[in-house]
């Protein structure tokens, strides 16, 4: 049996401590039909030289493409990586995380079995800077999510919109989905929610309950920014992205995404020390969530009566 070609796409940036383990994990994954594409996005440390040394040692084990260029940001790098990929399926990684053996086979098997799905996600474990396991499940232990919600299309959509629980390279996506979804917006600093909103808006995301990667917690994780001004900048970008995607959704999901916009507004107002604005946004958020609950209850009632 010939397995579909899987392209591992790695945007690398200032991860000299971790990048070799990331590359080693691609090599160690027993999936037979694979290629590796890496772009160093203007690292100021020795990340690029470590990648080059790794290719000298292991480049004959699989097809490898490597580019090193000035910094353009993660979204521009992802667009470039996707354009270079030859695989039918793409695994999106990060140079501080790593893949677990067997994960690609599980994800690829799902996409082969469900041709209507554009992409699939799995779970991941969480490790620290020393690669020691902190949590066995990033979804349940780090983000306190109920994975049962991911067993249905409705649950996946609502979870992606309002209960983010995805960390690390958990995704495999069809390359053919990229023209459908559109390329990454290169103005964005944070890329993941943008892609997942577009996937669930098309009911195109599936889930397997298996650990397929290791997500690394360390001081420079984007999600661990503590500086208030940087947090406000990231939240404002996220809010703009969410608002742009409201028209992609039908009821009740459009209202749920509007509620998330209000919740983000409240977080920004809180960081700006504007208590009255914080309260107004929280009240609007609560009202929208109530409307969503009523709409979901009405839909369930109609379904039971039909």
ABEGO torsion letter per residue (X at the ends): XBBBBBBBBBBBBGAAAAAAAAAAAAAABABABBBBBBBBBGBABAAAAAAAAAAAAAAAABBBBBBBBBBAEAAAAAAAAAAABABABBBBBBAABBBBBGAAAAAAAAAAABAABABBBBBBBBBBAAGBBABABAAAAAAGBBAAAAABAAAAAAAAAABBABBEBABBBBAAAAAAAEBBBAABABAAAAAAAAAAAAGABBBBBBBABBBBBBAABAAABABAAAAAAAAAAAAAAAAAAAAABBOAAAAAAAAAAAAAAAAAAAAAGBAAAAAAAAAAAAAAAAAAAAAAAAAAAAAAAX
